[in-house]
Amino acid sequence: MSTKPAARERHVEIPGICFIRQPEGVRCCTLSAGHHGDHRHFYSGELCNGFRVGTSWPRRPGETQAD
């Protein structure tokens, strides 16, 4: 008999990555979980010497990965 376990959480956390969504955007933070300061998505933004400069946005109070 195969049964699917009941979900206990209303969201799933991604271990190791912050993954907070950018407000009014589709990007997610790619820094390590529990980082300090602004959120950052390293795979976006302008090219500078062959590297992406990234996009950053401020931390909001009380945010979680499911926000």
N, C-alpha and C positions, 0 to 999 in steps of 0.2 A: 504494500500500500504506500503510495507516494502522497505526502501532504506538504503543503507549503507553510512554512512557519509564519505566524502572525507578526506583523510589523509593530514593534513597540514604540518606535520613534515616529514623529510626524515628518522628520527629515533625516537624511543620511549625511554624516560628516565625512569628508575626504581626508584621511589622515596624511599629515606631512605637508599639505598645501593649504594656505589661507582660503582661497577660492571665494572671497566676498565679492559680490557683483558690484560693478560700477553703477552709481545712481543714474537712471535714465539711459542706460547703455547696455551693451551685451558682453562687455569684457569682464573677466574675473581676475582677481589678484593672483599672481603666480609666485608670490613670496612664500617662505616657509610658515607653517602654522604658528601662531603666537608671536609674530613679529611686532615690533614697535614702530610707531610713526605711520606715515601715509601708506596706502595700498598702491601696488604697482603691477602693471601688465607689461612684461618685457617684450612681447612679440608684436607690438604695435608702435605707431609713431613714425617719425621721419628716419631716414637712413643717415648715419653720420660715420664716415670712414668704413662703410660696409656693415655697420651694426645698427640695429634698431634702437632708438633712444627710449622707447617705451612710453607709457601713459601712466600718470599717477592721479590719485584723488584722495581727499582727506578721510580719515577714520571717522565714522559716525558713532555716537554713543549707543550701546546695547545691541550692536549688530551681530548676527550669527550667519553661518554659511547658507542658511535657508532664506535669508532676506532677499 
